[in-house]
Amino acid sequence: MEIAPMILVIATSFAITTAYYVALYRKLCLRRAEAPEILEIDFDEELVERLKPALARREHELRNALGELKKIRGEVERILDEEWGNSEGEGGGDKRSPKRG
């Protein structure tokens, strides 16, 4: 088994997820710049009540972003399993693997 394809898969996965997080960060910074008054308000219960509807409107976007990250993670895990074999259950430190007695 050659190491170069595995390194390429890992590097590509890292680049894709990093680019995605950078895009999310830039989007957050732009939105923060568009609504600075939200950042300047002191925390109080009234603020929480006003923010709840705004967060509810963003929930769909956040769920989509989380779904995309889960898809990327699943693809990376599938590719790594194909390349290296499935180490799940072999005590390899996978949090999803069952604990031994």
N, CA, C and O atoms as CSV, one atom per row, in Angstrom:
chain,resi,resn,atom,element,x,y,z
A,1,MET,N,N,0.856,-1.170,0.000
A,1,MET,CA,C,0.000,0.000,0.000
A,1,MET,C,C,0.904,1.236,0.000
A,1,MET,O,O,1.806,1.367,0.828
A,2,GLU,N,N,0.643,2.123,-0.934
A,2,GLU,CA,C,1.450,3.327,-1.030
A,2,GLU,C,C,0.945,4.384,-0.059
A,2,GLU,O,O,-0.253,4.510,0.192
A,3,ILE,N,N,1.882,5.128,0.470
A,3,ILE,CA,C,1.544,6.170,1.438
A,3,ILE,C,C,1.113,7.451,0.733
A,3,ILE,O,O,0.303,8.203,1.274
A,4,ALA,N,N,1.635,7.714,-0.460
A,4,ALA,CA,C,1.341,8.962,-1.168
A,4,ALA,C,C,-0.158,9.187,-1.374
A,4,ALA,O,O,-0.625,10.296,-1.114
A,5,PRO,N,N,-0.945,8.195,-1.830
A,5,PRO,CA,C,-2.390,8.450,-1.986
A,5,PRO,C,C,-3.080,8.764,-0.659
A,5,PRO,O,O,-3.992,9.590,-0.612
A,6,MET,N,N,-2.650,8.112,0.410
A,6,MET,CA,C,-3.258,8.382,1.720
A,6,MET,C,C,-2.948,9.803,2.164
A,6,MET,O,O,-3.812,10.499,2.696
A,7,ILE,N,N,-1.717,10.227,1.943
A,7,ILE,CA,C,-1.334,11.592,2.317
A,7,ILE,C,C,-2.125,12.591,1.487
A,7,ILE,O,O,-2.559,13.622,2.000
A,8,LEU,N,N,-2.313,12.292,0.209
A,8,LEU,CA,C,-3.092,13.168,-0.661
A,8,LEU,C,C,-4.537,13.276,-0.178
A,8,LEU,O,O,-5.110,14.365,-0.175
A,9,VAL,N,N,-5.121,12.166,0.224
A,9,VAL,CA,C,-6.499,12.173,0.737
A,9,VAL,C,C,-6.582,13.004,2.008
A,9,VAL,O,O,-7.491,13.821,2.159
A,10,ILE,N,N,-5.652,12.807,2.910
A,10,ILE,CA,C,-5.654,13.554,4.174
A,10,ILE,C,C,-5.442,15.039,3.914
A,10,ILE,O,O,-6.142,15.877,4.483
A,11,ALA,N,N,-4.474,15.369,3.054
A,11,ALA,CA,C,-4.194,16.775,2.757
A,11,ALA,C,C,-5.389,17.435,2.074
A,11,ALA,O,O,-5.729,18.577,2.382
A,12,THR,N,N,-6.019,16.726,1.155
A,12,THR,CA,C,-7.190,17.267,0.470
A,12,THR,C,C,-8.341,17.482,1.447
A,12,THR,O,O,-9.006,18.518,1.406
A,13,SER,N,N,-8.575,16.525,2.308
A,13,SER,CA,C,-9.637,16.657,3.313
A,13,SER,C,C,-9.372,17.841,4.230
A,13,SER,O,O,-10.281,18.607,4.551
A,14,PHE,N,N,-8.127,17.984,4.645
A,14,PHE,CA,C,-7.755,19.106,5.507
A,14,PHE,C,C,-7.974,20.427,4.781
A,14,PHE,O,O,-8.513,21.373,5.356
A,15,ALA,N,N,-7.557,20.494,3.516
A,15,ALA,CA,C,-7.713,21.727,2.748
A,15,ALA,C,C,-9.184,22.085,2.567
A,15,ALA,O,O,-9.558,23.252,2.677
A,16,ILE,N,N,-10.013,21.090,2.290
A,16,ILE,CA,C,-11.444,21.344,2.088
A,16,ILE,C,C,-12.093,21.843,3.376
A,16,ILE,O,O,-12.825,22.832,3.360
A,17,THR,N,N,-11.830,21.169,4.479
A,17,THR,CA,C,-12.456,21.598,5.739
A,17,THR,C,C,-11.918,22.951,6.192
A,17,THR,O,O,-12.666,23.769,6.728
A,18,THR,N,N,-10.627,23.191,5.980
A,18,THR,CA,C,-10.055,24.485,6.347
A,18,THR,C,C,-10.677,25.596,5.511
A,18,THR,O,O,-11.036,26.646,6.044
A,19,ALA,N,N,-10.806,25.374,4.214
A,19,ALA,CA,C,-11.420,26.379,3.344
A,19,ALA,C,C,-12.863,26.646,3.766
A,19,ALA,O,O,-13.316,27.791,3.747
A,20,TYR,N,N,-13.572,25.605,4.141
A,20,TYR,CA,C,-14.953,25.766,4.579
A,20,TYR,C,C,-15.014,26.608,5.859
A,20,TYR,O,O,-15.839,27.515,5.967
A,21,TYR,N,N,-14.150,26.308,6.818
A,21,TYR,CA,C,-14.144,27.079,8.060
A,21,TYR,C,C,-13.722,28.524,7.824
A,21,TYR,O,O,-14.248,29.431,8.468
A,22,VAL,N,N,-12.787,28.751,6.918
A,22,VAL,CA,C,-12.382,30.119,6.591
A,22,VAL,C,C,-13.556,30.867,5.967
A,22,VAL,O,O,-13.793,32.031,6.289
A,23,ALA,N,N,-14.289,30.203,5.078
A,23,ALA,CA,C,-15.459,30.836,4.467
A,23,ALA,C,C,-16.510,31.172,5.524
A,23,ALA,O,O,-17.097,32.253,5.492
A,24,LEU,N,N,-16.748,30.256,6.453
A,24,LEU,CA,C,-17.703,30.530,7.531
A,24,LEU,C,C,-17.232,31.694,8.405
A,24,LEU,O,O,-18.035,32.535,8.807
A,25,TYR,N,N,-15.936,31.739,8.696
A,25,TYR,CA,C,-15.384,32.818,9.517
A,25,TYR,C,C,-15.557,34.160,8.809
A,25,TYR,O,O,-15.971,35.141,9.427
A,26,ARG,N,N,-15.240,34.206,7.516
A,26,ARG,CA,C,-15.389,35.453,6.764
A,26,ARG,C,C,-16.851,35.890,6.732
A,26,ARG,O,O,-17.149,37.078,6.860
A,27,LYS,N,N,-17.761,34.935,6.563
A,27,LYS,CA,C,-19.186,35.250,6.548
A,27,LYS,C,C,-19.614,35.827,7.898
A,27,LYS,O,O,-20.380,36.789,7.955
A,28,LEU,N,N,-19.116,35.238,8.974
A,28,LEU,CA,C,-19.425,35.736,10.310
A,28,LEU,C,C,-18.885,37.147,10.504
A,28,LEU,O,O,-19.576,38.007,11.050
A,29,CYS,N,N,-17.659,37.387,10.062
A,29,CYS,CA,C,-17.069,38.725,10.198
A,29,CYS,C,C,-17.864,39.762,9.413
A,29,CYS,O,O,-18.074,40.876,9.895
A,30,LEU,N,N,-18.305,39.407,8.215
A,30,LEU,CA,C,-19.104,40.341,7.423
A,30,LEU,C,C,-20.428,40.649,8.112
A,30,LEU,O,O,-20.862,41.800,8.143
A,31,ARG,N,N,-21.056,39.639,8.653
A,31,ARG,CA,C,-22.334,39.864,9.344
A,31,ARG,C,C,-22.137,40.679,10.615
A,31,ARG,O,O,-22.986,41.495,10.973
A,32,ARG,N,N,-21.023,40.457,11.291
A,32,ARG,CA,C,-20.736,41.227,12.497
A,32,ARG,C,C,-20.538,42.696,12.133
A,32,ARG,O,O,-20.981,43.581,12.864
A,33,ALA,N,N,-19.875,42.957,11.010
A,33,ALA,CA,C,-19.652,44.333,10.577
A,33,ALA,C,C,-20.964,45.001,10.161
A,33,ALA,O,O,-21.129,46.209,10.332
A,34,GLU,N,N,-21.890,44.220,9.619
A,34,GLU,CA,C,-23.172,44.769,9.192
A,34,GLU,C,C,-24.092,45.088,10.372
A,34,GLU,O,O,-24.980,45.929,10.240
A,35,ALA,N,N,-23.903,44.445,11.505
A,35,ALA,CA,C,-24.793,44.636,12.651
A,35,ALA,C,C,-23.999,44.895,13.928
A,35,ALA,O,O,-24.115,44.127,14.883
A,36,PRO,N,N,-23.194,45.961,13.967
A,36,PRO,CA,C,-22.386,46.206,15.172
A,36,PRO,C,C,-23.218,46.583,16.390
A,36,PRO,O,O,-22.763,46.421,17.523
A,37,GLU,N,N,-24.433,47.084,16.172
A,37,GLU,CA,C,-25.251,47.485,17.316
A,37,GLU,C,C,-25.606,46.307,18.207
A,37,GLU,O,O,-25.832,46.492,19.403
A,38,ILE,N,N,-25.661,45.117,17.664
A,38,ILE,CA,C,-25.959,43.934,18.479
A,38,ILE,C,C,-24.819,43.678,19.454
A,38,ILE,O,O,-25.055,43.271,20.592
A,39,LEU,N,N,-23.589,43.911,19.018
A,39,LEU,CA,C,-22.433,43.651,19.868
A,39,LEU,C,C,-22.279,44.687,20.979
A,39,LEU,O,O,-21.650,44.404,21.999
A,40,GLU,N,N,-22.840,45.875,20.797
A,40,GLU,CA,C,-22.658,46.947,21.767
A,40,GLU,C,C,-23.717,46.960,22.866
A,40,GLU,O,O,-23.577,47.708,23.833
A,41,ILE,N,N,-24.754,46.167,22.746
A,41,ILE,CA,C,-25.845,46.153,23.726
A,41,ILE,C,C,-25.424,45.324,24.932
A,41,ILE,O,O,-24.860,44.241,24.777
A,42,ASP,N,N,-25.696,45.827,26.127
A,42,ASP,CA,C,-25.414,45.058,27.336
A,42,ASP,C,C,-26.339,43.857,27.401
A,42,ASP,O,O,-27.461,43.887,26.895
A,43,PHE,N,N,-25.846,42.796,28.033
A,43,PHE,CA,C,-26.643,41.581,28.164
A,43,PHE,C,C,-27.758,41.799,29.170
A,43,PHE,O,O,-27.526,42.249,30.292
A,44,ASP,N,N,-28.949,41.479,28.755
A,44,ASP,CA,C,-30.092,41.488,29.659
A,44,ASP,C,C,-31.158,40.552,29.091
A,44,ASP,O,O,-31.024,40.048,27.976
A,45,GLU,N,N,-32.189,40.333,29.848
A,45,GLU,CA,C,-33.235,39.404,29.425
A,45,GLU,C,C,-33.951,39.890,28.167
A,45,GLU,O,O,-34.343,39.086,27.321
A,46,GLU,N,N,-34.118,41.183,28.049
A,46,GLU,CA,C,-34.778,41.732,26.862
A,46,GLU,C,C,-33.972,41.405,25.603
A,46,GLU,O,O,-34.538,41.079,24.560
A,47,LEU,N,N,-32.663,41.496,25.711
A,47,LEU,CA,C,-31.791,41.158,24.585
A,47,LEU,C,C,-31.955,39.698,24.198
A,47,LEU,O,O,-32.038,39.368,23.014
A,48,VAL,N,N,-32.002,38.836,25.182
A,48,VAL,CA,C,-32.168,37.408,24.905
A,48,VAL,C,C,-33.477,37.170,24.161
A,48,VAL,O,O,-33.511,36.402,23.199
A,49,GLU,N,N,-34.531,37.808,24.587
A,49,GLU,CA,C,-35.830,37.638,23.936
A,49,GLU,C,C,-35.816,38.165,22.503
A,49,GLU,O,O,-36.480,37.602,21.633
A,50,ARG,N,N,-35.069,39.238,22.248
A,50,ARG,CA,C,-34.982,39.771,20.884
A,50,ARG,C,C,-34.110,38.898,19.996
A,50,ARG,O,O,-34.342,38.814,18.790
A,51,LEU,N,N,-33.113,38.251,20.579
A,51,LEU,CA,C,-32.209,37.419,19.782
A,51,LEU,C,C,-32.803,36.059,19.429
A,51,LEU,O,O,-32.410,35.460,18.428
A,52,LYS,N,N,-33.731,35.570,20.222
A,52,LYS,CA,C,-34.317,34.247,19.950
A,52,LYS,C,C,-34.889,34.137,18.540
A,52,LYS,O,O,-34.597,33.155,17.858
A,53,PRO,N,N,-35.694,35.100,18.064
A,53,PRO,CA,C,-36.199,34.983,16.688
A,53,PRO,C,C,-35.086,35.024,15.637
A,53,PRO,O,O,-35.152,34.323,14.627
A,54,ALA,N,N,-34.065,35.846,15.881
A,54,ALA,CA,C,-32.948,35.919,14.932
A,54,ALA,C,C,-32.217,34.583,14.860
A,54,ALA,O,O,-31.859,34.119,13.777
A,55,LEU,N,N,-32.001,33.975,16.006
A,55,LEU,CA,C,-31.337,32.671,16.022
A,55,LEU,C,C,-32.210,31.603,15.377
A,55,LEU,O,O,-31.706,30.705,14.704
A,56,ALA,N,N,-33.501,31.701,15.581
A,56,ALA,CA,C,-34.409,30.730,14.970
A,56,ALA,C,C,-34.357,30.830,13.446
A,56,ALA,O,O,-34.445,29.815,12.755
A,57,ARG,N,N,-34.213,32.049,12.919
A,57,ARG,CA,C,-34.100,32.217,11.465
A,57,ARG,C,C,-32.803,31.620,10.942
A,57,ARG,O,O,-32.766,31.142,9.808
A,58,ARG,N,N,-31.748,31.634,11.729
A,58,ARG,CA,C,-30.436,31.123,11.308
A,58,ARG,C,C,-30.297,29.622,11.543
A,58,ARG,O,O,-29.336,29.013,11.073
A,59,GLU,N,N,-31.227,29.028,12.251
A,59,GLU,CA,C,-31.108,27.611,12.602
A,59,GLU,C,C,-30.973,26.737,11.358
A,59,GLU,O,O,-30.179,25.796,11.345
A,60,HIS,N,N,-31.739,27.040,10.322
A,60,HIS,CA,C,-31.686,26.240,9.096
A,60,HIS,C,C,-30.282,26.294,8.481
A,60,HIS,O,O,-29.742,25.264,8.078
A,61,GLU,N,N,-29.690,27.497,8.408
A,61,GLU,CA,C,-28.341,27.639,7.857
A,61,GLU,C,C,-27.326,26.858,8.688
A,61,GLU,O,O,-26.453,26.184,8.142
A,62,LEU,N,N,-27.448,26.955,10.004
A,62,LEU,CA,C,-26.512,26.251,10.874
A,62,LEU,C,C,-26.658,24.742,10.736
A,62,LEU,O,O,-25.664,24.016,10.720
A,63,ARG,N,N,-27.887,24.275,10.636
A,63,ARG,CA,C,-28.102,22.834,10.451
A,63,ARG,C,C,-27.544,22.367,9.106
A,63,ARG,O,O,-26.990,21.272,9.011
A,64,ASN,N,N,-27.688,23.194,8.064
A,64,ASN,CA,C,-27.119,22.844,6.762
A,64,ASN,C,C,-25.599,22.769,6.832
A,64,ASN,O,O,-24.993,21.844,6.292
A,65,ALA,N,N,-24.986,23.744,7.499
A,65,ALA,CA,C,-23.530,23.734,7.632
A,65,ALA,C,C,-23.068,22.503,8.404
A,65,ALA,O,O,-22.087,21.861,8.031
A,66,LEU,N,N,-23.772,22.180,9.473
A,66,LEU,CA,C,-23.430,20.991,10.250
A,66,LEU,C,C,-23.598,19.733,9.408
A,66,LEU,O,O,-22.771,18.823,9.477
A,67,GLY,N,N,-24.650,19.679,8.624
A,67,GLY,CA,C,-24.872,18.534,7.743
A,67,GLY,C,C,-23.756,18.374,6.723
A,67,GLY,O,O,-23.315,17.258,6.450
A,68,GLU,N,N,-23.295,19.497,6.153
A,68,GLU,CA,C,-22.199,19.438,5.188
A,68,GLU,C,C,-20.921,18.939,5.845
A,68,GLU,O,O,-20.196,18.131,5.264
A,69,LEU,N,N,-20.642,19.417,7.050
A,69,LEU,CA,C,-19.447,18.953,7.759
A,69,LEU,C,C,-19.533,17.465,8.068
A,69,LEU,O,O,-18.534,16.753,7.978
A,70,LYS,N,N,-20.722,16.993,8.432
A,70,LYS,CA,C,-20.893,15.567,8.710
A,70,LYS,C,C,-20.692,14.742,7.445
A,70,LYS,O,O,-20.115,13.656,7.498
A,71,LYS,N,N,-21.167,15.255,6.296
A,71,LYS,CA,C,-20.958,14.549,5.031
A,71,LYS,C,C,-19.471,14.455,4.708
A,71,LYS,O,O,-18.981,13.400,4.306
A,72,ILE,N,N,-18.752,15.572,4.889
A,72,ILE,CA,C,-17.312,15.579,4.622
A,72,ILE,C,C,-16.620,14.587,5.539
A,72,ILE,O,O,-15.778,13.808,5.091
A,73,ARG,N,N,-16.964,14.607,6.809
A,73,ARG,CA,C,-16.360,13.682,7.769
A,73,ARG,C,C,-16.644,12.233,7.371
A,73,ARG,O,O,-15.755,11.384,7.414
A,74,GLY,N,N,-17.889,11.961,6.985
A,74,GLY,CA,C,-18.257,10.611,6.573
A,74,GLY,C,C,-17.474,10.149,5.359
A,74,GLY,O,O,-17.035,9.001,5.299
A,75,GLU,N,N,-17.294,11.046,4.381
A,75,GLU,CA,C,-16.522,10.699,3.188
A,75,GLU,C,C,-15.069,10.413,3.540
A,75,GLU,O,O,-14.478,9.453,3.045
A,76,VAL,N,N,-14.498,11.252,4.399
A,76,VAL,CA,C,-13.105,11.042,4.813
A,76,VAL,C,C,-12.975,9.714,5.542
A,76,VAL,O,O,-12.041,8.956,5.283
A,77,GLU,N,N,-13.898,9.423,6.449
A,77,GLU,CA,C,-13.846,8.153,7.178
A,77,GLU,C,C,-13.999,6.970,6.234
A,77,GLU,O,O,-13.319,5.956,6.391
A,78,ARG,N,N,-14.892,7.096,5.248
A,78,ARG,CA,C,-15.085,6.011,4.288
A,78,ARG,C,C,-13.815,5.774,3.474
A,78,ARG,O,O,-13.402,4.632,3.274
A,79,ILE,N,N,-13.204,6.854,3.010
A,79,ILE,CA,C,-11.982,6.729,2.210
A,79,ILE,C,C,-10.859,6.142,3.048
A,79,ILE,O,O,-10.130,5.263,2.588
A,80,LEU,N,N,-10.719,6.625,4.274
A,80,LEU,CA,C,-9.665,6.092,5.140
A,80,LEU,C,C,-9.908,4.624,5.457
A,80,LEU,O,O,-8.963,3.837,5.506
A,81,ASP,N,N,-11.165,4.249,5.674
A,81,ASP,CA,C,-11.480,2.840,5.922
A,81,ASP,C,C,-11.125,1.985,4.713
A,81,ASP,O,O,-10.615,0.874,4.861
A,82,GLU,N,N,-11.396,2.507,3.507
A,82,GLU,CA,C,-11.059,1.759,2.295
A,82,GLU,C,C,-9.551,1.615,2.133
A,82,GLU,O,O,-9.058,0.559,1.736
A,83,GLU,N,N,-8.822,2.683,2.443
A,83,GLU,CA,C,-7.371,2.668,2.261
A,83,GLU,C,C,-6.653,1.890,3.359
A,83,GLU,O,O,-5.753,1.101,3.070
A,84,TRP,N,N,-7.040,2.103,4.607
A,84,TRP,CA,C,-6.318,1.529,5.744
A,84,TRP,C,C,-7.027,0.339,6.356
A,84,TRP,O,O,-6.456,-0.353,7.199
A,85,GLY,N,N,-8.226,0.096,5.960
A,85,GLY,CA,C,-9.008,-0.966,6.589
A,85,GLY,C,C,-9.771,-0.403,7.766
A,85,GLY,O,O,-9.394,0.621,8.337
A,86,ASN,N,N,-10.813,-1.061,8.113
A,86,ASN,CA,C,-11.665,-0.597,9.202
A,86,ASN,C,C,-11.044,-1.002,10.527
A,86,ASN,O,O,-10.988,-2.187,10.853
A,87,SER,N,N,-10.577,-0.019,11.295
A,87,SER,CA,C,-9.939,-0.303,12.584
A,87,SER,C,C,-10.926,-0.204,13.739
A,87,SER,O,O,-10.541,-0.350,14.898
A,88,GLU,N,N,-12.193,0.044,13.432
A,88,GLU,CA,C,-13.189,0.194,14.483
A,88,GLU,C,C,-13.313,-1.115,15.262
A,88,GLU,O,O,-13.411,-2.190,14.670
A,89,GLY,N,N,-13.307,-1.021,16.568
A,89,GLY,CA,C,-13.430,-2.205,17.405
A,89,GLY,C,C,-12.106,-2.865,17.717
A,89,GLY,O,O,-12.067,-3.851,18.453
A,90,GLU,N,N,-11.015,-2.340,17.171
A,90,GLU,CA,C,-9.707,-2.910,17.435
A,90,GLU,C,C,-8.981,-2.164,18.553
A,90,GLU,O,O,-7.788,-2.377,18.773
A,91,GLY,N,N,-9.690,-1.303,19.247
A,91,GLY,CA,C,-9.076,-0.546,20.340
A,91,GLY,C,C,-8.185,0.572,19.831
A,91,GLY,O,O,-7.235,0.970,20.505
A,92,GLY,N,N,-8.488,1.079,18.643
A,92,GLY,CA,C,-7.676,2.117,18.031
A,92,GLY,C,C,-7.977,3.507,18.547
A,92,GLY,O,O,-7.465,4.478,17.992
A,93,GLY,N,N,-8.778,3.643,19.574
A,93,GLY,CA,C,-9.064,4.954,20.144
A,93,GLY,C,C,-10.285,5.624,19.539
A,93,GLY,O,O,-10.581,6.771,19.873
A,94,ASP,N,N,-10.991,4.948,18.670
A,94,ASP,CA,C,-12.186,5.517,18.076
A,94,ASP,C,C,-13.261,5.627,19.150
A,94,ASP,O,O,-13.585,4.642,19.813
A,95,LYS,N,N,-13.812,6.824,19.319
A,95,LYS,CA,C,-14.826,7.043,20.357
A,95,LYS,C,C,-16.085,6.237,20.091
A,95,LYS,O,O,-16.843,5.946,21.016
A,96,ARG,N,N,-16.318,5.874,18.832
A,96,ARG,CA,C,-17.527,5.137,18.494
A,96,ARG,C,C,-17.381,3.651,18.768
A,96,ARG,O,O,-18.381,2.936,18.831
A,97,SER,N,N,-16.143,3.169,18.934
A,97,SER,CA,C,-15.957,1.732,19.128
A,97,SER,C,C,-16.392,1.335,20.535
A,97,SER,O,O,-16.226,2.107,21.480
A,98,PRO,N,N,-16.942,0.144,20.674
A,98,PRO,CA,C,-17.391,-0.287,22.005
A,98,PRO,C,C,-16.209,-0.470,22.949
A,98,PRO,O,O,-15.132,-0.905,22.542
A,99,LYS,N,N,-16.430,-0.130,24.213
A,99,LYS,CA,C,-15.364,-0.295,25.203
A,99,LYS,C,C,-15.238,-1.760,25.583
A,99,LYS,O,O,-16.224,-2.490,25.686
A,100,ARG,N,N,-14.012,-2.154,25.783
A,100,ARG,CA,C,-13.777,-3.550,26.160
A,100,ARG,C,C,-13.888,-3.701,27.667
A,100,ARG,O,O,-13.515,-2.817,28.438
A,101,GLY,N,N,-14.421,-4.869,28.063
A,101,GLY,CA,C,-14.714,-5.266,29.389
A,101,GLY,C,C,-13.944,-4.811,30.498
A,101,GLY,O,O,-14.229,-5.177,31.639
